[in-house]
């Protein structure tokens, strides 16, 4: 997943058609793909944003809610190019930047916790 942070617009979040709430963009790692390459690809697909600078690893989180072996890797992205608005499709029904202090009410708990960690408002957790 990527915490895409813009100094004026806030953080970029997506809403999927198949799961509730607002999330950081991201997805699964394909065979033969590095974690960073996967994140960059998913950001392009889900956000219509091209990562142009070096992402910074925020953390690796054990997702106890998904399975006994699922981990979520989160990068902070601050250097990027927006290719235009992310239009809705079958996977992403909404996508937008939000101020860190004005997240939508249905932003997921895990997303809120990661953003609070990145902002220095809570300590880093080992779990999602």
PLY file of the C-alpha trace (Angstrom):
ply
format ascii 1.0
element vertex 128
property float x
property float y
property float z
element edge 127
property int vertex1
property int vertex2
end_header
0.00 0.00 0.00
1.02 3.60 -0.52
0.41 6.64 1.64
0.54 9.21 -1.16
1.00 12.56 0.56
0.59 15.95 -1.13
1.58 19.03 0.91
-1.61 20.92 -0.01
-4.15 18.18 -0.80
-3.45 15.62 1.94
-3.52 11.86 1.41
-4.88 9.97 -1.59
-7.48 7.31 -0.75
-9.54 4.89 -2.81
-12.89 3.20 -2.33
-13.21 -0.27 -3.87
-16.35 -1.85 -5.28
-15.79 -5.09 -3.36
-14.94 -3.94 0.19
-16.28 -1.17 2.44
-14.50 2.03 3.36
-11.67 4.23 2.13
-8.22 2.67 1.81
-4.65 3.49 0.87
-4.11 2.33 -2.73
-2.31 -0.97 -3.11
-2.73 -4.65 -3.84
-1.08 -7.99 -4.27
2.43 -8.71 -5.44
2.56 -10.59 -8.74
4.95 -13.51 -9.31
8.42 -12.21 -10.18
7.59 -8.69 -9.01
9.32 -6.82 -6.19
7.23 -5.23 -3.44
8.22 -1.74 -4.61
7.38 -2.53 -8.24
4.02 -3.90 -7.10
3.26 -0.74 -5.13
4.22 1.48 -8.08
2.02 -0.58 -10.45
-0.94 -0.60 -8.06
-0.68 3.18 -7.53
-0.82 3.71 -11.29
-3.78 1.34 -11.65
-5.79 2.48 -8.62
-4.87 6.17 -8.38
-3.76 7.22 -11.88
-0.60 8.50 -10.19
2.98 7.81 -11.29
5.54 7.47 -8.51
8.54 9.55 -9.63
10.71 9.59 -6.51
12.01 7.02 -4.07
9.24 5.72 -1.80
10.07 5.39 1.90
9.18 2.20 3.73
6.84 3.00 6.62
6.41 -0.54 7.92
5.40 -4.16 7.49
2.20 -5.12 9.32
0.82 -8.55 10.16
-2.81 -8.52 9.02
-4.41 -10.76 11.64
-7.85 -9.92 10.23
-7.12 -11.47 6.80
-5.24 -14.70 7.57
-2.55 -16.24 9.74
0.16 -15.27 7.24
-0.95 -12.06 5.51
1.32 -9.01 5.73
0.74 -5.49 4.47
3.72 -3.34 3.43
3.19 0.42 3.51
5.34 2.98 1.71
5.18 6.76 1.99
5.17 8.46 -1.41
5.78 12.21 -1.62
7.19 12.58 -5.14
4.72 11.73 -7.89
2.87 12.94 -10.95
-0.89 12.95 -11.26
-1.94 11.81 -14.73
-5.44 13.18 -14.28
-8.47 12.36 -12.19
-9.04 8.70 -11.35
-12.34 7.88 -13.02
-14.59 5.18 -11.52
-14.52 1.66 -12.94
-15.46 -1.87 -11.81
-12.73 -1.94 -9.12
-12.36 1.66 -7.91
-15.65 3.50 -7.42
-14.18 6.67 -5.87
-10.70 8.13 -5.43
-9.56 11.45 -4.04
-7.15 13.40 -1.86
-8.32 14.22 1.68
-6.78 16.38 4.40
-5.20 14.25 7.14
-7.45 15.95 9.69
-10.54 15.56 7.48
-10.69 11.90 6.45
-14.06 10.48 5.40
-16.02 8.88 8.26
-15.78 5.44 6.64
-11.98 5.45 6.32
-10.89 2.04 7.56
-9.33 1.57 10.98
-6.08 0.24 9.52
-5.78 3.20 7.16
-6.41 5.68 9.99
-3.85 3.97 12.22
-1.14 3.99 9.53
-1.77 7.68 8.80
-1.61 8.50 12.52
1.73 6.66 12.72
3.09 8.53 9.70
1.94 11.85 11.24
3.64 10.94 14.55
0.36 10.78 16.47
0.75 7.15 17.54
3.56 4.61 17.82
4.22 2.10 15.05
2.19 -1.09 15.48
3.31 -4.56 14.33
-0.25 -5.46 13.27
-2.68 -4.09 10.73
0 1
1 2
2 3
3 4
4 5
5 6
6 7
7 8
8 9
9 10
10 11
11 12
12 13
13 14
14 15
15 16
16 17
17 18
18 19
19 20
20 21
21 22
22 23
23 24
24 25
25 26
26 27
27 28
28 29
29 30
30 31
31 32
32 33
33 34
34 35
35 36
36 37
37 38
38 39
39 40
40 41
41 42
42 43
43 44
44 45
45 46
46 47
47 48
48 49
49 50
50 51
51 52
52 53
53 54
54 55
55 56
56 57
57 58
58 59
59 60
60 61
61 62
62 63
63 64
64 65
65 66
66 67
67 68
68 69
69 70
70 71
71 72
72 73
73 74
74 75
75 76
76 77
77 78
78 79
79 80
80 81
81 82
82 83
83 84
84 85
85 86
86 87
87 88
88 89
89 90
90 91
91 92
92 93
93 94
94 95
95 96
96 97
97 98
98 99
99 100
100 101
101 102
102 103
103 104
104 105
105 106
106 107
107 108
108 109
109 110
110 111
111 112
112 113
113 114
114 115
115 116
116 117
117 118
118 119
119 120
120 121
121 122
122 123
123 124
124 125
125 126
126 127
